[in-house]
Each structure stands twice: as C-alpha cells, then as structure tokens.
C-alpha cells in the first residue's frame, strides 16, 4: 500500500479473510488500524479497488468499505462484521452466511458493493474494463481512446415517449450519446432510481449521473442521493467530467424517508455537485421539479453548461399540483371544476413549466433538439477542459456525512 501510493499507481486488494486472530490480541487490531489509515490517506490520490473472493469478516470489512470500488461474486463473496455463529449465541437468531452478507445482499440492499459478478472470471473482466476508464492517479487524466460515434441502434429522438407520464430507460439515452454506445454502469442493482457509470465522449472518460424514470419515476431518496454523491466526488477527485441527465419529480416524500434522514442524505448530493470543480454539464430531458431541479447539477450549483430539450418542464412542482393550489378558488367556483382544472394546468404549463422561462433567466444555456445533444456536450467538454475554479482557503469542508 505504501509503495502504490509512492509510485502513484492503482491498488487492488483481493480479500479472503476470517477476520482478526483472537490469539494475537491487540496486535491484530493494530494491524487493521494501519491498513485503514493507509486506505484513508490514499483516498482520492490513487484508485483503490477491493475484490471479495471469500469471507471478509470482522475488522477485515472496513478496508474494502474505505476503497473506491468493491467487486463481489455470487455464492463466493461474504462480508459481515459479526458472523452467524456469534449472532446465534448473542441473539439466539438463526441466519445463513449468504443472507447475512452475501454478494446479492451487498449489491442490492446495503450498497456496500459496486459490481456484482456471477463468476470469478466475469469479475476479473469487470475489473479490467474499469481500469480502462480511470486514471492511475489524481495528477493525470484517464487514457484517451479513439473517438467513435454511437451505434445506430439507439435513436435518441425515439427514446422518450410523447406522453410525459410514461417511463423510459434513461440508459438508452446515455447509449445514444456515448462513444460506441458503451456505457459501464456502476452499482447497477442498488438504488435503481438513479444511474451512475462511465462512458466516453470523443474518446475521453466521462462520468454519468442520470435519473431513471423506470424506477420510482426517478425520484431522489436517501439511497440514490448517497450513491450519486459518492460517485460525483470520485469523478471530481480523478479529473473526470460529469454529465447529468435530469428527469425527476423531486425528492421522495413520506414519513419513512423523513425518518431515514432524507434531508441530510439529500444534502450530500447538493454538497458533492457544489464542491466539484471538474467540467459539469447538464441536460434536462423532461421533468425537473422543486429541490430535485436544484440538486441535479443545476446552474445554481455552478454547472458549466445546462441544456434542455423542448420536452423539459422546469418548475417548483408539477403542473397538476401547482394548478390545484394556485387556482383553487377559480376551480372550485367554476360551473365545470374539472374542465377549469384542466384549463389552469395548461395555463401553468404555458407560463411556467417549460424550458424557455429558465432560459430567459440564464439558468439554461440553450434549448436543443435531442439529436443535437451529443454535439453540444462534446463542445462543452472541449471548452471546459482547462477550467479553473478558485476556492476559499480551508483545510476541508464539512459534508453532511
């Protein structure tokens, strides 16, 4: 670990450990502490990758948790602080090792794993592909590849339905604009309402953050905010531009989310985008309502370029809800309240929920056709490649951990 940091090269840790040797007492704990310290000091300087190829128990789990990417393999990888035997002894509960901390649990439920593989060979191929997208250290950029057009299979003009209530797969939008339509998704099985991953634009590695209308209408919640914020900070640490694709009705409401700390977790996304100094480009595809509009790399969080499709709806809240509040008296007193409600919804859309109002204020740089998206993004990345952002002198900020 010391040598990798000194040489400024990526570090890959292969884990298969039952945890600390009880016989060694405090010396085994000291060993773990020395590893955790090095993980932390190397964070943001060199890429750190953890591969779980067996049990990873007790103190051993914290080193992977401190690294950038964790790879797990189905029916092989196990991660847990306390094993099934101890749980049975202390709590009297029977639980299998797989249910406690298997590959699927950490890929789908906890978010501790970033890549899930069905075999070790598949896992190794995933690692090889990841390495092609990231730089070896924070003092350089990822190795460029030859630029290539997206494949014709993905027609960007036909992806989003005309009916704004119908879902679509935002990954098809990403594939329609990246080189070779090659998108390498990260944390695919966790918090599916947001999509993160790497692609290339003009041969250069680019990070993507996108709301996923197929899952919960693309809303932001506790888990998706954590997932996106961490990825944004990784991209910023390693000089990778960030493209954000926006289509969401806002943050997820409800008692469960409020009690889970959606305010604090949602603020992580605001913090990550505001702090990031790499090129930040945003495309508003459809809905951009309320706090969700601000959080998804808006101009107000210093996005360098913000584009919107003609289908974009930018407003404090959805037209239906807003019209019901603003025009409540007129709707209730009308001879045909339902007809009046529809009329006021259309009136609200015309006056407020469109991209041209935001563009007139300078919050959107251009309203573009979907077919122009790749060209505008490539131009924006080229212009902002050498951007310089002066920051106040400080040791570090205090994000809402």
C-alpha angles and dihedrals in degrees: 000000000000091000093049090053092047092048092042094231131136118272122220118191119196110203129203108144140142091207133250121353104243090207091064094057118188092357091070090050090050090054091055092048091053090053094047091050091053092047089055097045091049093048111117092008103073128010112259119202127186124200116194108206102162136351116341105187142169115348091357091076095065096067093059089045089058094050128088102245131020121199122199134184125216115257091001109064120076126175125177140135095218122031127228092257093057092044090053091049096046103032102020091233125139113219133158122238090239094053091045098052114341127148095268093048092055093042097047108022114024100030090223092126125061101189129037121198132183093215140017091250091055089048092053091050089052090053092049091052093048091053090058091059101048133065122243093241142356094265095071141035128251116278110272122234130205110284117250136181121246115263116264092240090085110064106189092200092063103043102083115062119234089234104080091209094062120093129229137181109268089198087071088058090052092048089050092061107032126086112277087355084272111154119173106203123207124207090005095169099045127077091351092188087083127046125209132175149106132287135157127250114193089346094306125115113253131181119227129206116181139166112239112221090191090070121055089330088289095288121165117244138161097286098040091049091053092045095051097040093054092049092049090053090050092052091047092050093052102041097253117149116234126224116192123198113199130207115134141122092223137264118344110261126213145094093269093057094044091051091046089059102256089164093059096038093044089052089060089069092050090049095048095051093043092049096046115102099182118103108292119197125178133195118191105208102176131323120031107166134169121319089353090066091053095044097051097076098286124178087258090065087050103262107177095220129015120189128179133198118229087251091063119122112196115182146123089262141347117300094243095053094040094050091049090056102037097042099031096125094047092048094047094048096046120107088235106030095182093053091046090050092054090048092052092047089056090045090053091049091051095048103035119000100072135087096246095071090055090044091053089056093049094249090117119044098203141356103225138181115251090246090061095054100096093046093051093046094049090050092048093050091049093050095046097043093106099033116152121206117190111213131194114265109262141135092240140313126260107241119195095262 
